[in-house]
């Protein structure tokens, strides 16, 4: 006799409506554009899980007894927004915007391993969000730019539903919020193109788990654990060369440096909570670089790309030695070569030969803790593809 299957069933009922208005106008001789609008949504997620299903070999959704989880998660939200662009001079423009969000998420129902009093939960969402950007054109092909924008991440279902009887969720969870600030210089000159920028991303009220001791009984407590800050530099550089008749070379690099750290944060480590202030944010490498060259001569084209990703940590504790199940530990740096060769056989027929991961590098990009199970996400080895295209 087979073991009874677990039955999970979700029902979604969602209504969303949005209205936008665009108005272009002049203030004296200065051109301006206004975009304004409103958005409203009403969502009801009815989640039924952990049902004891049948043991037959045919598919069915029948269960025996009650659902282990029978919950409603209702969210209502109203957002109003306005954004205005001012062209102060033919070279200088400023765009400023405001968005105000108000609403609430309510959870009700039952969970078999929790007391009824722990289930009802209401989280209010009220955020004024500001943003502004500016651009100054030095010439038709060069400009300075800068921008600032605020954003937030609302608390979602998985944040407030304990996965098992050994977990609890904070009744006073706060929505995560933060901002992005950037500035840069882009342009082109004599076959050379560039886009150089700096940025800072602030992420407050990050969600995580702490260990709580209640009369000698330890449990996981899902709550806001602290903040993080990511700042860095991004650079895109490209140069085109022409040699003789029909021979062209294109060289480019797209490289970014990330300095991502936790600020005033702590996380669970065993049955203790550890301060992770200054630790690297997991899954954020210090360097990502994509560098390539393309050669073209008459009907032939050859390109190669080198992709580099620096090492990362799989957890906020910055564990270097892999655990027994492989879910935490260092994710090593890796570099990959890709190549592409094409030939225009006829005016309307082209043949292409491409190879990914030419060196057949064995690497992995992440250490998951859950689906599809703890371990590593290994990536594909070498692959070769030959194709023909015909234009009619």
CORSULJO-V933449 format. One record per residue. RES is the residue in one letter. PHI is phi as a letter, one per 40 degrees, with the letter a starting at -180 (* if undefined). OMEGA is omega as a letter, one per 30 degrees, with the letter a starting at -180 (none if undefined). Layout:
RES,PHI,OMEGA / RES,PHI,OMEGA
//
This chain:
X,*,a / X,c,l / X,c,a / X,c,l / X,c,l / X,c,a / X,b,l / X,b,a / X,a,l / X,b,l / X,b,a / X,b,l / X,b,a / X,b,l / X,b,l / X,b,l / X,a,a / X,b,l / X,b,l / X,b,l / X,b,l / X,b,l / X,b,l / X,b,a / X,a,l / X,b,l / X,b,a / X,g,l / X,b,a / X,c,l / X,c,l / X,a,l / X,b,a / X,b,l / X,b,a / X,a,a / X,i,a / X,a,l / X,b,l / X,b,l / X,a,a / X,a,a / X,b,l / X,b,l / X,b,l / X,b,a / X,b,l / X,b,a / X,a,l / X,f,l / X,c,l / X,c,a / X,c,a / X,c,l / X,b,a / X,c,a / X,c,l / X,c,a / X,c,l / X,a,a / X,b,a / X,c,l / X,b,l / X,b,a / X,g,a / X,c,l / X,c,l / X,c,l / X,b,l / X,b,a / X,b,l / X,b,l / X,b,a / X,b,l / X,b,l / X,b,a / X,a,l / X,b,l / X,b,l / X,b,a / X,a,l / X,a,l / X,a,a / X,b,l / X,b,l / X,b,l / X,c,a / X,c,l / X,b,l / X,d,a / X,b,a / X,b,l / X,b,l / X,b,l / X,b,l / X,b,a / X,a,l / X,a,l / X,b,l / X,b,a / X,b,l / X,a,a / X,i,a / X,a,l / X,b,a / X,b,l / X,b,l / X,a,l / X,h,a / X,a,l / X,b,a / X,d,a / X,c,l / X,b,l / X,c,a / X,d,a / X,c,a / X,c,a / X,c,a / X,d,a / X,a,l / X,b,l / X,b,l / X,c,l / X,b,l / X,a,a / X,b,l / X,c,a / X,b,a / X,b,l / X,a,l / X,a,l / X,a,l / X,a,l / X,a,l / X,b,a / X,c,l / X,c,l / X,a,a / X,c,a / X,b,l / X,b,l / X,a,l / X,c,l / X,a,l / X,a,a / X,a,l / X,a,l / X,a,l / X,b,l / X,a,l / X,a,l / X,b,a / X,c,l / X,c,a / X,b,a / X,d,a / X,c,l / X,c,a / X,b,l / X,b,l / X,c,a / X,c,a / X,a,a / X,c,a / X,c,a / X,b,l / X,b,l / X,b,a / X,c,l / X,c,a / X,b,l / X,d,l / X,b,l / X,c,l / X,c,l / X,a,l / X,i,a / X,a,l / X,b,a / X,b,a / X,a,l / X,a,a / X,a,a / X,a,a / X,b,l / X,i,l / X,a,l / X,a,l / X,f,l / X,g,a / X,b,l / X,b,a / X,a,l / X,a,a / X,b,a / X,a,l / X,b,a / X,a,l / X,a,l / X,b,l / X,b,a / X,b,a / X,b,l / X,g,l / X,c,a / X,c,l / X,a,a / X,b,l / X,b,l / X,c,a / X,b,l / X,b,l / X,b,a / X,f,l / X,g,l / X,b,a / X,c,l / X,a,l / X,c,a / X,b,a / X,c,a / X,a,l / X,c,a / X,b,a / X,i,a / X,b,l / X,a,a / X,b,l / X,b,l / X,b,a / X,i,a / X,b,l / X,b,a / X,a,l / X,b,l / X,b,a / X,a,l / X,b,l / X,b,l / X,b,l / X,b,l / X,b,l / X,g,a / X,b,l / X,g,a / X,b,a / X,b,l / X,b,l / X,b,l / X,b,l / X,a,l / X,a,l / X,b,a / X,b,l / X,b,l / X,b,a / X,b,l / X,b,a / X,b,a / X,b,l / X,c,l / X,b,l / X,f,a / X,b,l / X,a,l / X,a,a / X,c,l / X,b,a / X,g,l / X,b,l / X,b,l / X,b,a / X,b,l / X,c,a / X,b,l / X,d,a / X,g,l / X,c,l / X,c,l / X,c,a / X,c,l / X,g,l / X,b,l / X,c,l / X,c,a / X,b,l / X,b,a / X,b,l / X,b,a / X,b,a / X,a,l / X,a,l / X,b,l / X,b,l / X,b,l / X,a,a / X,f,a / X,c,a / X,b,l / X,a,l / X,b,l / X,b,l / X,b,a / X,b,l / X,b,a / X,b,a / X,b,l / X,b,a / X,c,a / X,c,l / X,b,l / X,b,a / X,c,a / X,a,a / X,c,l / X,c,a / X,f,l / X,c,a / X,c,a / X,c,a / X,c,l / X,c,a / X,c,a / X,c,l / X,g,a / X,c,l / X,b,a / X,h,a / X,c,l / X,b,a / X,c,l / X,c,l / X,a,l / X,b,a / X,b,l / X,b,l / X,b,a / X,b,a / X,a,l / X,b,l / X,b,l / X,a,l / X,c,a / X,c,l / X,b,a / X,d,a / X,b,a / X,b,l / X,b,l / X,b,a / X,b,l / X,b,a / X,b,l / X,b,l / X,b,a / X,f,a / X,d,a / X,c,a / X,f,a / X,c,l / X,c,a / X,a,l / X,a,a / X,b,a / X,a,l / X,b,a / X,c,l / X,c,a / X,b,a / X,d,g / X,c,a / X,h,a / X,c,a / X,i,l / X,b,l / X,c,l / X,c,a / X,b,a / X,c,l / X,c,a / X,c,l / X,b,a / X,b,a / X,b,l / X,b,a / X,a,l / X,b,l / X,b,a / X,b,l / X,b,a / X,b,none
//
